[in-house]
Amino acid sequence: MQVSGPSRTKFVGSYEHQIDDKGRVSLPATFRREAADQRFILSQPYPPALALYPEIEWAIADERLAELVARNPEARLWRLSVLANAVEVNPDAQGRILIPAKFKDAAGLRGEVLLLGATNKIELWDPATFASAVAGAVRFDQFTPQIFQ
């Protein structure tokens, strides 16, 4: 199956939600509407954040992984590692997803979770870790004139 063309989902905005005592976090209503009736794949391609991909976006990423291995056979084990460390999560009737313990630990998620719209996916961050990462990043204002004219 060839999956190509523009992204089918457009997640924007940021929201803070509490992880409940069962390890679940609510997806914002705007994110649920954007990916209505889709399963999600949770992975960690950009530590320390987690990435939550709607199934159509995951299919595109998986296609790119397969193409990478076709061009670079030495990437095969890395692809298998990415796939082995991904899990399907489905929102419950209240729009909550379960974040498995290994993912919570890997991302340092305790209590509050920052859910960020990242166009084709949702990133889940510890709020303090995200604030620190952004503060230590390159100067973003250097990119503004190139994008927003």
Backbone bond lengths (Angstrom), bond angles and torsions (degrees), N, CA, C in turn:
res aa  C-N    CA-C-N  psi(-1)  N-CA   C-N-CA  omega(-1)  CA-C   N-CA-C  phi
1 M - - - 1.454 - - 1.519 108.83 -
2 Q 1.279 117.50 125.46 1.456 123.30 178.27 1.526 108.86 -92.35
3 V 1.313 116.51 116.15 1.458 121.35 177.24 1.512 106.56 -110.83
4 S 1.310 116.73 113.40 1.451 119.41 -178.98 1.513 109.51 -147.43
5 G 1.310 114.65 -177.53 1.451 118.81 -179.61 1.506 110.94 93.70
6 P 1.329 116.71 -174.08 1.454 120.35 -176.47 1.519 112.19 -67.85
7 S 1.310 114.75 155.90 1.451 121.53 177.38 1.531 109.59 -57.87
8 R 1.308 116.12 143.39 1.454 119.89 -178.83 1.516 112.81 -93.50
9 T 1.307 117.15 -10.33 1.457 119.94 178.60 1.515 109.28 -122.42
10 K 1.315 115.66 151.82 1.461 121.22 -179.38 1.521 108.69 -138.44
11 F 1.320 115.32 90.98 1.455 120.88 178.47 1.517 109.54 -91.18
12 V 1.330 117.13 127.10 1.462 122.22 175.70 1.529 108.57 -137.81
13 G 1.311 115.45 157.25 1.456 121.25 177.31 1.512 111.94 99.49
14 S 1.319 114.98 171.82 1.463 120.55 177.82 1.524 109.09 -138.81
15 Y 1.313 114.71 145.58 1.459 122.04 -176.00 1.525 108.21 -144.08
16 E 1.327 116.20 143.27 1.461 120.38 173.41 1.515 108.56 -109.06
17 H 1.319 114.57 129.50 1.459 121.80 178.05 1.517 108.99 -133.91
18 Q 1.295 115.86 152.20 1.462 123.63 -179.49 1.530 110.16 -86.14
19 I 1.336 116.93 137.87 1.464 120.54 169.82 1.525 106.33 -79.30
20 D 1.324 116.35 130.61 1.464 118.05 179.65 1.531 110.43 -81.67
21 D 1.311 116.55 176.82 1.463 120.81 -175.11 1.523 113.32 -68.60
22 K 1.320 117.69 -10.16 1.466 121.73 176.08 1.536 112.14 -98.16
23 G 1.346 116.97 2.43 1.462 120.53 178.55 1.517 113.99 86.01
24 R 1.335 116.58 20.11 1.467 120.29 -179.29 1.522 110.18 -103.25
25 V 1.318 115.18 149.63 1.463 121.29 174.36 1.522 107.58 -133.10
26 S 1.327 115.43 142.22 1.468 120.69 179.57 1.512 110.53 -81.05
27 L 1.312 115.46 134.03 1.457 120.16 172.07 1.520 108.08 -81.22
28 P 1.322 117.92 137.13 1.462 119.57 176.90 1.534 110.52 -57.79
29 A 1.313 115.71 146.00 1.472 120.89 -178.19 1.525 111.73 -55.99
30 T 1.339 117.80 -38.07 1.471 119.77 179.96 1.523 110.99 -63.92
31 F 1.331 117.73 -36.84 1.466 120.69 178.36 1.526 110.40 -70.36
32 R 1.329 116.90 -39.37 1.468 119.76 179.16 1.527 110.49 -64.13
33 R 1.327 116.75 -40.50 1.474 119.79 178.93 1.518 111.02 -64.97
34 E 1.320 116.89 -39.49 1.471 121.11 -177.99 1.528 112.08 -63.63
35 A 1.321 116.52 -31.79 1.469 120.77 -178.37 1.525 111.03 -118.87
36 A 1.308 115.77 39.80 1.472 120.83 -176.82 1.525 110.98 -54.62
37 D 1.317 114.84 135.94 1.464 123.19 175.26 1.532 114.15 63.50
38 Q 1.323 117.81 21.28 1.450 120.08 176.28 1.522 110.25 -110.60
39 R 1.323 114.64 146.50 1.458 120.30 170.19 1.528 106.41 -77.72
40 F 1.325 116.01 164.33 1.455 121.28 177.59 1.521 109.89 -123.68
41 I 1.322 115.38 151.32 1.455 122.48 173.17 1.522 106.81 -116.06
42 L 1.331 116.45 127.48 1.451 123.05 179.20 1.523 108.28 -103.79
43 S 1.326 116.20 129.34 1.461 120.91 179.37 1.530 108.67 -148.35
44 Q 1.328 115.64 -179.31 1.456 119.93 179.24 1.532 110.16 -135.31
45 P 1.343 117.70 66.96 1.463 119.10 179.79 1.529 113.52 -75.41
46 Y 1.337 118.24 -19.41 1.463 122.78 -178.21 1.528 109.79 -127.90
47 P 1.346 118.46 74.68 1.464 118.98 179.45 1.528 110.96 -56.22
48 P 1.308 118.86 145.52 1.458 126.81 8.64 1.520 114.24 -90.36
49 A 1.327 118.51 -0.34 1.465 120.69 -177.89 1.520 111.31 -75.38
50 L 1.322 114.94 156.08 1.453 121.53 168.83 1.517 107.35 -98.99
51 A 1.315 116.66 154.37 1.458 121.39 177.51 1.521 108.86 -123.64
52 L 1.308 115.27 132.23 1.458 122.73 -179.65 1.526 107.47 -115.37
53 Y 1.327 115.37 110.43 1.458 121.64 -176.79 1.524 111.19 -104.75
54 P 1.337 118.42 129.46 1.468 118.82 168.22 1.530 107.94 -63.17
55 E 1.311 117.14 153.80 1.459 120.44 -173.51 1.524 113.61 -54.80
56 I 1.323 119.32 -37.63 1.473 119.99 -179.58 1.523 110.41 -66.33
57 E 1.312 117.30 -38.05 1.463 120.65 179.29 1.525 110.89 -71.94
58 W 1.332 116.86 -35.80 1.457 120.18 176.78 1.531 109.87 -64.44
59 A 1.327 117.27 -38.37 1.467 120.63 178.29 1.526 110.41 -60.54
60 I 1.326 117.04 -38.97 1.467 120.88 177.68 1.525 110.07 -66.06
61 A 1.342 117.05 -44.68 1.466 120.63 179.02 1.529 110.69 -63.16
62 D 1.327 116.77 -41.21 1.469 120.21 179.79 1.523 110.97 -64.72
63 E 1.320 116.68 -37.30 1.458 120.09 176.51 1.532 110.46 -62.70
64 R 1.319 116.43 -40.94 1.474 120.54 177.99 1.527 111.03 -65.64
65 L 1.338 116.59 -37.85 1.468 119.75 176.14 1.529 110.65 -61.75
66 A 1.323 116.85 -43.78 1.466 120.89 179.26 1.523 110.76 -63.35
67 E 1.331 117.11 -40.36 1.466 120.73 177.99 1.526 110.88 -65.07
68 L 1.330 116.61 -38.72 1.460 120.83 177.72 1.527 110.59 -59.86
69 V 1.324 117.01 -45.28 1.461 121.02 179.90 1.526 110.65 -66.20
70 A 1.330 117.41 -36.48 1.469 120.25 178.24 1.531 110.68 -62.45
71 R 1.339 116.70 -37.30 1.471 121.21 179.62 1.529 112.29 -83.44
72 N 1.337 115.72 -31.42 1.463 121.97 -175.75 1.520 109.47 -134.48
73 P 1.327 118.19 85.15 1.468 120.09 -176.68 1.531 114.05 -55.79
74 E 1.321 117.89 -25.26 1.465 120.00 178.68 1.525 112.43 -67.59
75 A 1.324 118.43 -11.89 1.467 122.48 177.97 1.527 111.98 -83.70
76 R 1.331 117.55 -1.52 1.456 121.08 -175.95 1.527 112.61 -57.52
77 L 1.323 117.83 -48.49 1.463 120.11 -178.63 1.521 111.53 -65.89
78 W 1.329 117.43 -35.06 1.462 119.94 176.55 1.524 109.62 -63.84
79 R 1.348 117.46 -43.66 1.470 120.74 177.53 1.523 110.77 -59.27
80 L 1.332 116.33 -44.82 1.455 119.53 178.65 1.525 111.34 -61.81
81 S 1.311 117.03 -37.55 1.459 121.15 177.42 1.524 110.99 -63.33
82 V 1.329 116.53 -44.19 1.465 120.65 178.05 1.527 110.07 -60.75
83 L 1.313 117.24 -46.94 1.461 121.32 -178.56 1.529 111.88 -67.31
84 A 1.330 116.77 -38.39 1.462 120.46 -179.90 1.526 111.71 -68.50
85 N 1.322 116.86 -25.55 1.460 121.19 -178.28 1.523 112.15 -104.29
86 A 1.310 115.60 32.00 1.466 121.80 174.49 1.514 107.05 -121.37
87 V 1.318 115.25 152.08 1.461 119.78 -179.23 1.523 109.40 -142.10
88 E 1.326 115.52 143.04 1.464 120.36 176.03 1.518 108.92 -80.18
89 V 1.316 116.04 133.21 1.463 121.72 174.69 1.521 107.67 -130.53
90 N 1.312 114.85 140.42 1.463 120.33 -179.29 1.517 109.13 -124.02
91 P 1.320 117.46 129.77 1.466 119.00 176.82 1.525 110.90 -60.46
92 D 1.343 115.62 140.14 1.457 120.01 175.56 1.532 108.99 -81.19
93 A 1.299 117.41 -173.77 1.467 121.67 -176.86 1.527 112.89 -61.05
94 Q 1.331 117.31 -24.51 1.472 121.61 178.48 1.527 111.88 -94.30
95 G 1.334 118.01 5.54 1.461 121.31 178.12 1.517 114.05 79.72
96 R 1.336 117.41 21.48 1.465 121.37 179.27 1.518 109.91 -97.96
97 I 1.340 115.15 145.27 1.461 120.28 172.31 1.514 108.52 -116.07
98 L 1.309 116.09 148.12 1.453 122.16 176.18 1.516 108.70 -87.83
99 I 1.324 116.43 126.74 1.460 121.48 175.23 1.522 106.82 -100.32
100 P 1.334 117.53 109.43 1.463 119.35 -179.14 1.539 111.31 -56.79
101 A 1.334 115.54 150.12 1.466 121.67 -175.83 1.524 112.45 -54.22
102 K 1.343 118.13 -41.38 1.474 118.91 -178.36 1.527 111.35 -62.99
103 F 1.327 117.57 -32.37 1.462 120.68 177.99 1.527 111.07 -74.91
104 K 1.335 116.65 -41.59 1.467 119.62 176.96 1.523 110.24 -59.24
105 D 1.326 116.46 -44.95 1.462 120.37 179.72 1.528 111.46 -64.45
106 A 1.320 117.10 -44.52 1.464 121.30 -178.10 1.527 112.30 -61.99
107 A 1.333 116.63 -33.39 1.466 120.87 -178.50 1.532 112.54 -97.33
108 G 1.327 117.37 -2.43 1.466 120.69 -179.13 1.514 113.08 66.03
109 L 1.322 116.80 35.37 1.462 120.64 -177.95 1.521 110.58 -87.40
110 R 1.319 114.93 120.83 1.462 122.23 177.03 1.520 106.41 -143.93
111 G 1.267 118.26 122.35 1.463 120.46 177.95 1.510 112.29 77.94
112 E 1.326 116.28 -107.61 1.465 120.72 -178.01 1.531 111.76 -77.85
113 V 1.333 114.78 142.92 1.468 122.14 175.09 1.515 107.53 -124.81
114 L 1.316 116.61 133.22 1.454 122.30 174.66 1.520 107.24 -93.98
115 L 1.335 116.27 118.58 1.457 121.89 178.20 1.522 107.37 -103.48
116 L 1.319 116.00 117.08 1.463 121.98 -175.88 1.519 111.04 -112.25
117 G 1.314 116.49 130.77 1.448 120.41 172.29 1.518 108.72 -74.03
118 A 1.324 117.04 122.51 1.463 122.46 -179.23 1.529 109.09 -122.95
119 T 1.306 116.12 49.99 1.460 126.96 -179.58 1.523 112.37 63.01
120 N 1.325 118.08 -79.48 1.467 120.01 -174.46 1.525 113.61 -93.98
121 K 1.335 116.45 -3.02 1.457 120.52 -178.28 1.520 109.23 -150.03
122 I 1.322 115.39 172.23 1.460 122.31 175.33 1.519 106.60 -113.84
123 E 1.326 117.36 128.39 1.455 120.14 175.44 1.517 109.21 -100.22
124 L 1.321 115.95 140.76 1.463 123.01 178.54 1.523 108.08 -113.87
125 W 1.321 116.18 122.39 1.458 122.84 -176.04 1.512 110.72 -129.17
126 D 1.317 115.68 152.17 1.447 121.01 162.17 1.527 104.68 -70.48
127 P 1.335 119.86 128.39 1.473 120.60 -175.31 1.527 114.13 -56.43
128 A 1.331 118.36 -42.12 1.472 120.67 -179.57 1.526 111.01 -67.50
129 T 1.323 117.36 -38.54 1.470 121.11 178.70 1.521 110.25 -63.98
130 F 1.344 116.53 -41.51 1.465 119.36 178.71 1.520 110.89 -64.64
131 A 1.324 117.42 -45.57 1.462 120.90 179.87 1.527 110.61 -58.76
132 S 1.320 116.81 -41.85 1.458 121.40 178.81 1.531 111.45 -66.32
133 A 1.323 116.58 -42.06 1.469 120.67 179.85 1.518 111.33 -63.09
134 V 1.326 116.51 -42.95 1.465 120.43 -179.47 1.530 110.11 -67.97
135 A 1.323 116.81 -40.15 1.471 120.45 -179.83 1.524 111.27 -63.91
136 G 1.328 117.73 -32.26 1.456 120.83 -178.55 1.514 114.13 -93.84
137 A 1.317 117.54 3.77 1.467 121.53 -177.26 1.525 110.83 -80.12
138 V 1.317 114.75 173.54 1.458 120.11 175.89 1.516 109.63 -60.45
139 R 1.280 115.87 162.51 1.468 119.65 178.76 1.529 108.96 -67.83
140 F 1.323 114.37 113.77 1.459 119.30 -178.15 1.520 112.60 -68.99
141 D 1.328 117.41 -27.42 1.458 119.12 -176.71 1.525 112.49 -63.93
142 Q 1.321 117.87 -16.90 1.461 119.64 176.90 1.529 112.28 -69.01
143 F 1.323 117.29 -22.26 1.460 121.36 -179.18 1.521 113.28 -92.34
144 T 1.314 117.76 -21.95 1.462 122.04 -174.14 1.524 113.54 -53.13
145 P 1.343 119.53 -50.58 1.463 118.23 -178.56 1.528 114.30 -62.92
146 Q 1.322 116.36 -25.11 1.466 119.25 179.97 1.525 112.42 -75.17
147 I 1.312 116.63 -25.31 1.461 121.04 -175.37 1.517 112.57 -105.01
148 F 1.341 116.65 -50.34 1.454 121.81 -174.38 1.516 109.92 -106.79
149 Q 1.305 115.80 98.65 1.468 120.01 -176.55 1.502 110.81 -103.57
